[in-house]
Amino acid sequence: MKFAPKIFSSHSKSDGNFFLGIKHILGFKPKRLPIYKKAFLHRSVNKRDKDGNPMNYERLEFLGDAMLGTIISKHLYNMVPEGDEGYLTKMRSKIVSRKHLNELGKDLNLLEYVESRIPKSHFGENIHGNVFEALVGAIYLDRGYTYCEKFIHERVIMPYVDIEQLEGKVISYKSLVIEWCQKQKKTFHYDVYEDTGNDALKHFAVKLTIGGRILAKARATSKKKAEEKASKRAYFALQDRINNS
């Protein structure tokens, strides 16, 4: 007697687990699973489609970024009728900031589904936000604008968007400090100096000079982070003067 072949291969079982995981994240059933698989495909895997085009999440990330911006813009337009263009733009920037998108990606545990040849421990923080945007792009291609809006409303707007809190949320202390310096016609410099720390991971040390006076120093794992940290310290040192200017 011949036995019937196994209905479920290891590949189909993997697809089934992926389907259930994505369904849980989305709150609805994905129709075209390969689109979502691409949203979690890192370029290091070096996959190509039948036409030889590279397959990874980066193009979906581009699309998702545009959809996220559009849907958040619509929400703000409807929710804050008194807000002018500058206000709405600033509020949208706070909602879709890289830091916020990274937090969203972490909260949804998206890194668990990423296929890569690079150890996940080696990824930078931005992988979380990049994959989140790619997922939004995949939703749009799979189910259209309505489902995309529904997902963003339930996963971003409802739990995270509080207009009053966002009004007081600072995106970049460096931008605030530079804007104040320019308004007050004060010179400012961010200078990298020798880091004497003993950390295993390389650090950058930055000092911020305003009006010829060193106002803050900071160190971090990148020059950009060190500048932002120094700016935050300078901001709190100058807070009363900045807020009253």
MODELLER restraints for C-alpha pairs under 7 A, 6 or more apart:
rsr = mdl.restraints
at = mdl.atoms
rsr.add(forms.Gaussian(group=physical.xy_distance, feature=features.Distance(at['CA:23:A'], at['CA:29:A']), mean=5.18, stdev=0.5))
rsr.add(forms.Gaussian(group=physical.xy_distance, feature=features.Distance(at['CA:23:A'], at['CA:30:A']), mean=6.41, stdev=0.5))
rsr.add(forms.Gaussian(group=physical.xy_distance, feature=features.Distance(at['CA:25:A'], at['CA:108:A']), mean=6.86, stdev=0.5))
rsr.add(forms.Gaussian(group=physical.xy_distance, feature=features.Distance(at['CA:26:A'], at['CA:151:A']), mean=6.48, stdev=0.5))
rsr.add(forms.Gaussian(group=physical.xy_distance, feature=features.Distance(at['CA:31:A'], at['CA:142:A']), mean=6.45, stdev=0.5))
rsr.add(forms.Gaussian(group=physical.xy_distance, feature=features.Distance(at['CA:32:A'], at['CA:142:A']), mean=6.08, stdev=0.5))
rsr.add(forms.Gaussian(group=physical.xy_distance, feature=features.Distance(at['CA:35:A'], at['CA:138:A']), mean=5.77, stdev=0.5))
rsr.add(forms.Gaussian(group=physical.xy_distance, feature=features.Distance(at['CA:36:A'], at['CA:135:A']), mean=6.72, stdev=0.5))
rsr.add(forms.Gaussian(group=physical.xy_distance, feature=features.Distance(at['CA:36:A'], at['CA:138:A']), mean=5.66, stdev=0.5))
rsr.add(forms.Gaussian(group=physical.xy_distance, feature=features.Distance(at['CA:38:A'], at['CA:55:A']), mean=6.58, stdev=0.5))
rsr.add(forms.Gaussian(group=physical.xy_distance, feature=features.Distance(at['CA:38:A'], at['CA:56:A']), mean=5.54, stdev=0.5))
rsr.add(forms.Gaussian(group=physical.xy_distance, feature=features.Distance(at['CA:38:A'], at['CA:57:A']), mean=5.61, stdev=0.5))
rsr.add(forms.Gaussian(group=physical.xy_distance, feature=features.Distance(at['CA:39:A'], at['CA:56:A']), mean=6.75, stdev=0.5))
rsr.add(forms.Gaussian(group=physical.xy_distance, feature=features.Distance(at['CA:39:A'], at['CA:57:A']), mean=4.44, stdev=0.5))
rsr.add(forms.Gaussian(group=physical.xy_distance, feature=features.Distance(at['CA:39:A'], at['CA:60:A']), mean=6.38, stdev=0.5))
rsr.add(forms.Gaussian(group=physical.xy_distance, feature=features.Distance(at['CA:39:A'], at['CA:131:A']), mean=6.55, stdev=0.5))
rsr.add(forms.Gaussian(group=physical.xy_distance, feature=features.Distance(at['CA:39:A'], at['CA:134:A']), mean=5.07, stdev=0.5))
rsr.add(forms.Gaussian(group=physical.xy_distance, feature=features.Distance(at['CA:39:A'], at['CA:135:A']), mean=5.54, stdev=0.5))
rsr.add(forms.Gaussian(group=physical.xy_distance, feature=features.Distance(at['CA:39:A'], at['CA:138:A']), mean=6.45, stdev=0.5))
rsr.add(forms.Gaussian(group=physical.xy_distance, feature=features.Distance(at['CA:40:A'], at['CA:57:A']), mean=5.96, stdev=0.5))
rsr.add(forms.Gaussian(group=physical.xy_distance, feature=features.Distance(at['CA:40:A'], at['CA:113:A']), mean=6.24, stdev=0.5))
rsr.add(forms.Gaussian(group=physical.xy_distance, feature=features.Distance(at['CA:40:A'], at['CA:114:A']), mean=4.52, stdev=0.5))
rsr.add(forms.Gaussian(group=physical.xy_distance, feature=features.Distance(at['CA:40:A'], at['CA:115:A']), mean=6.09, stdev=0.5))
rsr.add(forms.Gaussian(group=physical.xy_distance, feature=features.Distance(at['CA:40:A'], at['CA:131:A']), mean=6.42, stdev=0.5))
rsr.add(forms.Gaussian(group=physical.xy_distance, feature=features.Distance(at['CA:41:A'], at['CA:56:A']), mean=4.67, stdev=0.5))
rsr.add(forms.Gaussian(group=physical.xy_distance, feature=features.Distance(at['CA:41:A'], at['CA:57:A']), mean=5.51, stdev=0.5))
rsr.add(forms.Gaussian(group=physical.xy_distance, feature=features.Distance(at['CA:41:A'], at['CA:114:A']), mean=5.94, stdev=0.5))
rsr.add(forms.Gaussian(group=physical.xy_distance, feature=features.Distance(at['CA:41:A'], at['CA:115:A']), mean=5.07, stdev=0.5))
rsr.add(forms.Gaussian(group=physical.xy_distance, feature=features.Distance(at['CA:41:A'], at['CA:116:A']), mean=6.66, stdev=0.5))
rsr.add(forms.Gaussian(group=physical.xy_distance, feature=features.Distance(at['CA:42:A'], at['CA:56:A']), mean=5.33, stdev=0.5))
rsr.add(forms.Gaussian(group=physical.xy_distance, feature=features.Distance(at['CA:42:A'], at['CA:57:A']), mean=6.32, stdev=0.5))
rsr.add(forms.Gaussian(group=physical.xy_distance, feature=features.Distance(at['CA:42:A'], at['CA:114:A']), mean=6.86, stdev=0.5))
rsr.add(forms.Gaussian(group=physical.xy_distance, feature=features.Distance(at['CA:42:A'], at['CA:115:A']), mean=5.99, stdev=0.5))
rsr.add(forms.Gaussian(group=physical.xy_distance, feature=features.Distance(at['CA:42:A'], at['CA:116:A']), mean=5.20, stdev=0.5))
rsr.add(forms.Gaussian(group=physical.xy_distance, feature=features.Distance(at['CA:43:A'], at['CA:56:A']), mean=5.23, stdev=0.5))
rsr.add(forms.Gaussian(group=physical.xy_distance, feature=features.Distance(at['CA:44:A'], at['CA:116:A']), mean=5.86, stdev=0.5))
rsr.add(forms.Gaussian(group=physical.xy_distance, feature=features.Distance(at['CA:44:A'], at['CA:117:A']), mean=5.60, stdev=0.5))
rsr.add(forms.Gaussian(group=physical.xy_distance, feature=features.Distance(at['CA:44:A'], at['CA:118:A']), mean=6.80, stdev=0.5))
rsr.add(forms.Gaussian(group=physical.xy_distance, feature=features.Distance(at['CA:45:A'], at['CA:116:A']), mean=5.45, stdev=0.5))
rsr.add(forms.Gaussian(group=physical.xy_distance, feature=features.Distance(at['CA:45:A'], at['CA:117:A']), mean=5.66, stdev=0.5))
rsr.add(forms.Gaussian(group=physical.xy_distance, feature=features.Distance(at['CA:46:A'], at['CA:54:A']), mean=6.97, stdev=0.5))
rsr.add(forms.Gaussian(group=physical.xy_distance, feature=features.Distance(at['CA:47:A'], at['CA:54:A']), mean=5.97, stdev=0.5))
rsr.add(forms.Gaussian(group=physical.xy_distance, feature=features.Distance(at['CA:47:A'], at['CA:55:A']), mean=5.29, stdev=0.5))
rsr.add(forms.Gaussian(group=physical.xy_distance, feature=features.Distance(at['CA:48:A'], at['CA:54:A']), mean=4.41, stdev=0.5))
rsr.add(forms.Gaussian(group=physical.xy_distance, feature=features.Distance(at['CA:48:A'], at['CA:55:A']), mean=5.04, stdev=0.5))
rsr.add(forms.Gaussian(group=physical.xy_distance, feature=features.Distance(at['CA:49:A'], at['CA:55:A']), mean=6.36, stdev=0.5))
rsr.add(forms.Gaussian(group=physical.xy_distance, feature=features.Distance(at['CA:57:A'], at['CA:134:A']), mean=5.76, stdev=0.5))
rsr.add(forms.Gaussian(group=physical.xy_distance, feature=features.Distance(at['CA:58:A'], at['CA:134:A']), mean=6.99, stdev=0.5))
rsr.add(forms.Gaussian(group=physical.xy_distance, feature=features.Distance(at['CA:60:A'], at['CA:134:A']), mean=4.47, stdev=0.5))
rsr.add(forms.Gaussian(group=physical.xy_distance, feature=features.Distance(at['CA:60:A'], at['CA:137:A']), mean=4.91, stdev=0.5))
rsr.add(forms.Gaussian(group=physical.xy_distance, feature=features.Distance(at['CA:60:A'], at['CA:138:A']), mean=6.35, stdev=0.5))
rsr.add(forms.Gaussian(group=physical.xy_distance, feature=features.Distance(at['CA:61:A'], at['CA:130:A']), mean=6.06, stdev=0.5))
rsr.add(forms.Gaussian(group=physical.xy_distance, feature=features.Distance(at['CA:61:A'], at['CA:131:A']), mean=6.82, stdev=0.5))
rsr.add(forms.Gaussian(group=physical.xy_distance, feature=features.Distance(at['CA:61:A'], at['CA:133:A']), mean=4.79, stdev=0.5))
rsr.add(forms.Gaussian(group=physical.xy_distance, feature=features.Distance(at['CA:61:A'], at['CA:134:A']), mean=3.76, stdev=0.5))
rsr.add(forms.Gaussian(group=physical.xy_distance, feature=features.Distance(at['CA:61:A'], at['CA:137:A']), mean=6.29, stdev=0.5))
rsr.add(forms.Gaussian(group=physical.xy_distance, feature=features.Distance(at['CA:63:A'], at['CA:137:A']), mean=5.04, stdev=0.5))
rsr.add(forms.Gaussian(group=physical.xy_distance, feature=features.Distance(at['CA:64:A'], at['CA:133:A']), mean=4.55, stdev=0.5))
rsr.add(forms.Gaussian(group=physical.xy_distance, feature=features.Distance(at['CA:64:A'], at['CA:134:A']), mean=5.41, stdev=0.5))
rsr.add(forms.Gaussian(group=physical.xy_distance, feature=features.Distance(at['CA:64:A'], at['CA:135:A']), mean=6.96, stdev=0.5))
rsr.add(forms.Gaussian(group=physical.xy_distance, feature=features.Distance(at['CA:64:A'], at['CA:136:A']), mean=4.70, stdev=0.5))
rsr.add(forms.Gaussian(group=physical.xy_distance, feature=features.Distance(at['CA:64:A'], at['CA:137:A']), mean=3.77, stdev=0.5))
rsr.add(forms.Gaussian(group=physical.xy_distance, feature=features.Distance(at['CA:65:A'], at['CA:133:A']), mean=5.52, stdev=0.5))
rsr.add(forms.Gaussian(group=physical.xy_distance, feature=features.Distance(at['CA:71:A'], at['CA:149:A']), mean=6.29, stdev=0.5))
rsr.add(forms.Gaussian(group=physical.xy_distance, feature=features.Distance(at['CA:72:A'], at['CA:92:A']), mean=6.56, stdev=0.5))
rsr.add(forms.Gaussian(group=physical.xy_distance, feature=features.Distance(at['CA:73:A'], at['CA:92:A']), mean=6.47, stdev=0.5))
rsr.add(forms.Gaussian(group=physical.xy_distance, feature=features.Distance(at['CA:76:A'], at['CA:88:A']), mean=6.60, stdev=0.5))
rsr.add(forms.Gaussian(group=physical.xy_distance, feature=features.Distance(at['CA:91:A'], at['CA:166:A']), mean=6.91, stdev=0.5))
rsr.add(forms.Gaussian(group=physical.xy_distance, feature=features.Distance(at['CA:94:A'], at['CA:166:A']), mean=6.96, stdev=0.5))
rsr.add(forms.Gaussian(group=physical.xy_distance, feature=features.Distance(at['CA:94:A'], at['CA:171:A']), mean=6.10, stdev=0.5))
rsr.add(forms.Gaussian(group=physical.xy_distance, feature=features.Distance(at['CA:98:A'], at['CA:129:A']), mean=6.48, stdev=0.5))
rsr.add(forms.Gaussian(group=physical.xy_distance, feature=features.Distance(at['CA:101:A'], at['CA:129:A']), mean=4.42, stdev=0.5))
rsr.add(forms.Gaussian(group=physical.xy_distance, feature=features.Distance(at['CA:101:A'], at['CA:132:A']), mean=6.99, stdev=0.5))
rsr.add(forms.Gaussian(group=physical.xy_distance, feature=features.Distance(at['CA:102:A'], at['CA:125:A']), mean=6.64, stdev=0.5))
rsr.add(forms.Gaussian(group=physical.xy_distance, feature=features.Distance(at['CA:102:A'], at['CA:126:A']), mean=5.97, stdev=0.5))
rsr.add(forms.Gaussian(group=physical.xy_distance, feature=features.Distance(at['CA:102:A'], at['CA:128:A']), mean=4.71, stdev=0.5))
rsr.add(forms.Gaussian(group=physical.xy_distance, feature=features.Distance(at['CA:102:A'], at['CA:129:A']), mean=4.04, stdev=0.5))
rsr.add(forms.Gaussian(group=physical.xy_distance, feature=features.Distance(at['CA:104:A'], at['CA:129:A']), mean=6.97, stdev=0.5))
rsr.add(forms.Gaussian(group=physical.xy_distance, feature=features.Distance(at['CA:105:A'], at['CA:128:A']), mean=4.46, stdev=0.5))
rsr.add(forms.Gaussian(group=physical.xy_distance, feature=features.Distance(at['CA:105:A'], at['CA:129:A']), mean=5.39, stdev=0.5))
rsr.add(forms.Gaussian(group=physical.xy_distance, feature=features.Distance(at['CA:105:A'], at['CA:131:A']), mean=7.00, stdev=0.5))
rsr.add(forms.Gaussian(group=physical.xy_distance, feature=features.Distance(at['CA:105:A'], at['CA:132:A']), mean=5.31, stdev=0.5))
rsr.add(forms.Gaussian(group=physical.xy_distance, feature=features.Distance(at['CA:106:A'], at['CA:128:A']), mean=5.96, stdev=0.5))
rsr.add(forms.Gaussian(group=physical.xy_distance, feature=features.Distance(at['CA:110:A'], at['CA:128:A']), mean=6.76, stdev=0.5))
rsr.add(forms.Gaussian(group=physical.xy_distance, feature=features.Distance(at['CA:111:A'], at['CA:128:A']), mean=6.53, stdev=0.5))
rsr.add(forms.Gaussian(group=physical.xy_distance, feature=features.Distance(at['CA:136:A'], at['CA:148:A']), mean=6.57, stdev=0.5))
rsr.add(forms.Gaussian(group=physical.xy_distance, feature=features.Distance(at['CA:139:A'], at['CA:148:A']), mean=5.65, stdev=0.5))
rsr.add(forms.Gaussian(group=physical.xy_distance, feature=features.Distance(at['CA:140:A'], at['CA:148:A']), mean=5.37, stdev=0.5))
rsr.add(forms.Gaussian(group=physical.xy_distance, feature=features.Distance(at['CA:173:A'], at['CA:228:A']), mean=6.23, stdev=0.5))
rsr.add(forms.Gaussian(group=physical.xy_distance, feature=features.Distance(at['CA:173:A'], at['CA:231:A']), mean=5.45, stdev=0.5))
rsr.add(forms.Gaussian(group=physical.xy_distance, feature=features.Distance(at['CA:173:A'], at['CA:232:A']), mean=5.19, stdev=0.5))
rsr.add(forms.Gaussian(group=physical.xy_distance, feature=features.Distance(at['CA:173:A'], at['CA:235:A']), mean=6.70, stdev=0.5))
rsr.add(forms.Gaussian(group=physical.xy_distance, feature=features.Distance(at['CA:174:A'], at['CA:228:A']), mean=5.48, stdev=0.5))
rsr.add(forms.Gaussian(group=physical.xy_distance, feature=features.Distance(at['CA:174:A'], at['CA:231:A']), mean=4.95, stdev=0.5))
rsr.add(forms.Gaussian(group=physical.xy_distance, feature=features.Distance(at['CA:177:A'], at['CA:231:A']), mean=6.55, stdev=0.5))
rsr.add(forms.Gaussian(group=physical.xy_distance, feature=features.Distance(at['CA:177:A'], at['CA:235:A']), mean=6.29, stdev=0.5))
rsr.add(forms.Gaussian(group=physical.xy_distance, feature=features.Distance(at['CA:180:A'], at['CA:242:A']), mean=6.40, stdev=0.5))
rsr.add(forms.Gaussian(group=physical.xy_distance, feature=features.Distance(at['CA:181:A'], at['CA:187:A']), mean=6.71, stdev=0.5))
rsr.add(forms.Gaussian(group=physical.xy_distance, feature=features.Distance(at['CA:186:A'], at['CA:210:A']), mean=6.67, stdev=0.5))
rsr.add(forms.Gaussian(group=physical.xy_distance, feature=features.Distance(at['CA:186:A'], at['CA:211:A']), mean=5.38, stdev=0.5))
rsr.add(forms.Gaussian(group=physical.xy_distance, feature=features.Distance(at['CA:187:A'], at['CA:210:A']), mean=5.73, stdev=0.5))
rsr.add(forms.Gaussian(group=physical.xy_distance, feature=features.Distance(at['CA:187:A'], at['CA:211:A']), mean=5.04, stdev=0.5))
rsr.add(forms.Gaussian(group=physical.xy_distance, feature=features.Distance(at['CA:188:A'], at['CA:209:A']), mean=5.39, stdev=0.5))
rsr.add(forms.Gaussian(group=physical.xy_distance, feature=features.Distance(at['CA:188:A'], at['CA:210:A']), mean=4.36, stdev=0.5))
rsr.add(forms.Gaussian(group=physical.xy_distance, feature=features.Distance(at['CA:188:A'], at['CA:211:A']), mean=6.23, stdev=0.5))
rsr.add(forms.Gaussian(group=physical.xy_distance, feature=features.Distance(at['CA:189:A'], at['CA:208:A']), mean=5.75, stdev=0.5))
rsr.add(forms.Gaussian(group=physical.xy_distance, feature=features.Distance(at['CA:189:A'], at['CA:209:A']), mean=5.15, stdev=0.5))
rsr.add(forms.Gaussian(group=physical.xy_distance, feature=features.Distance(at['CA:189:A'], at['CA:210:A']), mean=6.70, stdev=0.5))
rsr.add(forms.Gaussian(group=physical.xy_distance, feature=features.Distance(at['CA:190:A'], at['CA:206:A']), mean=6.43, stdev=0.5))
rsr.add(forms.Gaussian(group=physical.xy_distance, feature=features.Distance(at['CA:190:A'], at['CA:207:A']), mean=5.82, stdev=0.5))
rsr.add(forms.Gaussian(group=physical.xy_distance, feature=features.Distance(at['CA:190:A'], at['CA:208:A']), mean=4.76, stdev=0.5))
rsr.add(forms.Gaussian(group=physical.xy_distance, feature=features.Distance(at['CA:190:A'], at['CA:209:A']), mean=6.58, stdev=0.5))
rsr.add(forms.Gaussian(group=physical.xy_distance, feature=features.Distance(at['CA:190:A'], at['CA:227:A']), mean=6.92, stdev=0.5))
rsr.add(forms.Gaussian(group=physical.xy_distance, feature=features.Distance(at['CA:191:A'], at['CA:206:A']), mean=5.45, stdev=0.5))
rsr.add(forms.Gaussian(group=physical.xy_distance, feature=features.Distance(at['CA:191:A'], at['CA:207:A']), mean=5.39, stdev=0.5))
rsr.add(forms.Gaussian(group=physical.xy_distance, feature=features.Distance(at['CA:191:A'], at['CA:208:A']), mean=6.58, stdev=0.5))
rsr.add(forms.Gaussian(group=physical.xy_distance, feature=features.Distance(at['CA:192:A'], at['CA:204:A']), mean=6.99, stdev=0.5))
rsr.add(forms.Gaussian(group=physical.xy_distance, feature=features.Distance(at['CA:192:A'], at['CA:205:A']), mean=5.60, stdev=0.5))
rsr.add(forms.Gaussian(group=physical.xy_distance, feature=features.Distance(at['CA:192:A'], at['CA:206:A']), mean=4.47, stdev=0.5))
rsr.add(forms.Gaussian(group=physical.xy_distance, feature=features.Distance(at['CA:192:A'], at['CA:207:A']), mean=6.54, stdev=0.5))
rsr.add(forms.Gaussian(group=physical.xy_distance, feature=features.Distance(at['CA:193:A'], at['CA:205:A']), mean=5.59, stdev=0.5))
rsr.add(forms.Gaussian(group=physical.xy_distance, feature=features.Distance(at['CA:193:A'], at['CA:206:A']), mean=6.03, stdev=0.5))
rsr.add(forms.Gaussian(group=physical.xy_distance, feature=features.Distance(at['CA:194:A'], at['CA:205:A']), mean=6.50, stdev=0.5))
rsr.add(forms.Gaussian(group=physical.xy_distance, feature=features.Distance(at['CA:195:A'], at['CA:203:A']), mean=6.80, stdev=0.5))
rsr.add(forms.Gaussian(group=physical.xy_distance, feature=features.Distance(at['CA:195:A'], at['CA:204:A']), mean=6.18, stdev=0.5))
rsr.add(forms.Gaussian(group=physical.xy_distance, feature=features.Distance(at['CA:195:A'], at['CA:205:A']), mean=5.30, stdev=0.5))
rsr.add(forms.Gaussian(group=physical.xy_distance, feature=features.Distance(at['CA:202:A'], at['CA:221:A']), mean=6.17, stdev=0.5))
rsr.add(forms.Gaussian(group=physical.xy_distance, feature=features.Distance(at['CA:203:A'], at['CA:219:A']), mean=6.33, stdev=0.5))
rsr.add(forms.Gaussian(group=physical.xy_distance, feature=features.Distance(at['CA:203:A'], at['CA:220:A']), mean=5.21, stdev=0.5))
rsr.add(forms.Gaussian(group=physical.xy_distance, feature=features.Distance(at['CA:203:A'], at['CA:221:A']), mean=4.42, stdev=0.5))
rsr.add(forms.Gaussian(group=physical.xy_distance, feature=features.Distance(at['CA:203:A'], at['CA:222:A']), mean=6.48, stdev=0.5))
rsr.add(forms.Gaussian(group=physical.xy_distance, feature=features.Distance(at['CA:204:A'], at['CA:219:A']), mean=5.31, stdev=0.5))
rsr.add(forms.Gaussian(group=physical.xy_distance, feature=features.Distance(at['CA:204:A'], at['CA:220:A']), mean=5.47, stdev=0.5))
rsr.add(forms.Gaussian(group=physical.xy_distance, feature=features.Distance(at['CA:204:A'], at['CA:221:A']), mean=5.99, stdev=0.5))
rsr.add(forms.Gaussian(group=physical.xy_distance, feature=features.Distance(at['CA:204:A'], at['CA:222:A']), mean=5.81, stdev=0.5))
rsr.add(forms.Gaussian(group=physical.xy_distance, feature=features.Distance(at['CA:204:A'], at['CA:223:A']), mean=5.52, stdev=0.5))
rsr.add(forms.Gaussian(group=physical.xy_distance, feature=features.Distance(at['CA:204:A'], at['CA:226:A']), mean=6.55, stdev=0.5))
rsr.add(forms.Gaussian(group=physical.xy_distance, feature=features.Distance(at['CA:205:A'], at['CA:218:A']), mean=5.78, stdev=0.5))
rsr.add(forms.Gaussian(group=physical.xy_distance, feature=features.Distance(at['CA:205:A'], at['CA:219:A']), mean=4.22, stdev=0.5))
rsr.add(forms.Gaussian(group=physical.xy_distance, feature=features.Distance(at['CA:205:A'], at['CA:220:A']), mean=6.79, stdev=0.5))
rsr.add(forms.Gaussian(group=physical.xy_distance, feature=features.Distance(at['CA:205:A'], at['CA:226:A']), mean=6.48, stdev=0.5))
rsr.add(forms.Gaussian(group=physical.xy_distance, feature=features.Distance(at['CA:206:A'], at['CA:217:A']), mean=5.67, stdev=0.5))
rsr.add(forms.Gaussian(group=physical.xy_distance, feature=features.Distance(at['CA:206:A'], at['CA:218:A']), mean=5.47, stdev=0.5))
rsr.add(forms.Gaussian(group=physical.xy_distance, feature=features.Distance(at['CA:206:A'], at['CA:219:A']), mean=6.15, stdev=0.5))
rsr.add(forms.Gaussian(group=physical.xy_distance, feature=features.Distance(at['CA:206:A'], at['CA:226:A']), mean=5.93, stdev=0.5))
rsr.add(forms.Gaussian(group=physical.xy_distance, feature=features.Distance(at['CA:206:A'], at['CA:227:A']), mean=6.15, stdev=0.5))
rsr.add(forms.Gaussian(group=physical.xy_distance, feature=features.Distance(at['CA:207:A'], at['CA:214:A']), mean=6.78, stdev=0.5))
rsr.add(forms.Gaussian(group=physical.xy_distance, feature=features.Distance(at['CA:207:A'], at['CA:216:A']), mean=5.77, stdev=0.5))
rsr.add(forms.Gaussian(group=physical.xy_distance, feature=features.Distance(at['CA:207:A'], at['CA:217:A']), mean=4.27, stdev=0.5))
rsr.add(forms.Gaussian(group=physical.xy_distance, feature=features.Distance(at['CA:207:A'], at['CA:218:A']), mean=6.53, stdev=0.5))
rsr.add(forms.Gaussian(group=physical.xy_distance, feature=features.Distance(at['CA:207:A'], at['CA:230:A']), mean=6.84, stdev=0.5))
rsr.add(forms.Gaussian(group=physical.xy_distance, feature=features.Distance(at['CA:208:A'], at['CA:214:A']), mean=5.79, stdev=0.5))
rsr.add(forms.Gaussian(group=physical.xy_distance, feature=features.Distance(at['CA:208:A'], at['CA:215:A']), mean=5.84, stdev=0.5))
rsr.add(forms.Gaussian(group=physical.xy_distance, feature=features.Distance(at['CA:208:A'], at['CA:216:A']), mean=5.28, stdev=0.5))
rsr.add(forms.Gaussian(group=physical.xy_distance, feature=features.Distance(at['CA:208:A'], at['CA:217:A']), mean=6.25, stdev=0.5))
rsr.add(forms.Gaussian(group=physical.xy_distance, feature=features.Distance(at['CA:208:A'], at['CA:230:A']), mean=6.44, stdev=0.5))
rsr.add(forms.Gaussian(group=physical.xy_distance, feature=features.Distance(at['CA:209:A'], at['CA:215:A']), mean=5.61, stdev=0.5))
rsr.add(forms.Gaussian(group=physical.xy_distance, feature=features.Distance(at['CA:215:A'], at['CA:234:A']), mean=6.00, stdev=0.5))
rsr.add(forms.Gaussian(group=physical.xy_distance, feature=features.Distance(at['CA:216:A'], at['CA:230:A']), mean=5.37, stdev=0.5))
rsr.add(forms.Gaussian(group=physical.xy_distance, feature=features.Distance(at['CA:216:A'], at['CA:233:A']), mean=6.09, stdev=0.5))
rsr.add(forms.Gaussian(group=physical.xy_distance, feature=features.Distance(at['CA:216:A'], at['CA:234:A']), mean=5.55, stdev=0.5))
rsr.add(forms.Gaussian(group=physical.xy_distance, feature=features.Distance(at['CA:217:A'], at['CA:230:A']), mean=5.29, stdev=0.5))
rsr.add(forms.Gaussian(group=physical.xy_distance, feature=features.Distance(at['CA:218:A'], at['CA:226:A']), mean=5.46, stdev=0.5))
rsr.add(forms.Gaussian(group=physical.xy_distance, feature=features.Distance(at['CA:218:A'], at['CA:229:A']), mean=5.95, stdev=0.5))
rsr.add(forms.Gaussian(group=physical.xy_distance, feature=features.Distance(at['CA:218:A'], at['CA:230:A']), mean=4.95, stdev=0.5))
rsr.add(forms.Gaussian(group=physical.xy_distance, feature=features.Distance(at['CA:219:A'], at['CA:226:A']), mean=4.90, stdev=0.5))
rsr.add(forms.Gaussian(group=physical.xy_distance, feature=features.Distance(at['CA:220:A'], at['CA:226:A']), mean=4.74, stdev=0.5))
